[in-house]
Amino acid sequence: MVTNSNEVADRVRIFGSHGWRRKYYPEVIGTNSRLDELQAAILRVKLRYVDRWNERRRDLVRQYKERLSSLSIAVPTEHRQARSVYHLYIIRVKERERVRQCLEAGGIASTIYYPQPLHLTEPFRNQYKQGDFPVAEQASEETLALPLYPEMSSEQVDEVVKAIRQAVFPSLDVARSKRKALR
């Protein structure tokens, strides 16, 4: 697109980026059309590896699920008829902010996707109100994306789980430290 209008250029950018000027807070209903020719060329080469990377992601998810099973955390489930490639690994945890802070303190990145439910964003404010979609509202307060990428190691999964365990059960780690000190 070519224009000499800053206003038109701004609107086009917003429409092409989910309607966002600020991430996750749409001002208008937009689309995701940010793929340029250079990115497309890179992705074309990467397609050779996508099956291997997806399998590695599924393996890492199995490790997360196994290691998180003893904690009070909701993890993604997979239906028998479908196989996820786990672009993201999102857990649900009531103590999300405490977990996020423990991860951050350990140098572990995590992300809160969609901190505001869609029906409460600007484009839908006149149609919906707080309480219309309580499950979405609760999810926006409890979900947290954990690190997940094909090059991730099992040891890194262990570090993430350890930080989550410390956040969810801080007294257990204090008790373990005391027992070790007594030995």
Secondary structure, 3 states (H helix, E strand, C coil): CCCCCHHHHHHHHHHCECCEEECCEECCCCCECCCCHHHHHHHHHHHHHHHHHHHHHHHHHHHHHHHHCCCCCECCCCCCCCCCCCCCEEEECCCHHHHHHHHHHCCCCCECCCCCCHHHCHHHCCCCCCCCCHHHHHHHHHEEEECCCCCCCHHHHHHHHHHHHHHHCHHHHHHHHHHHHHC
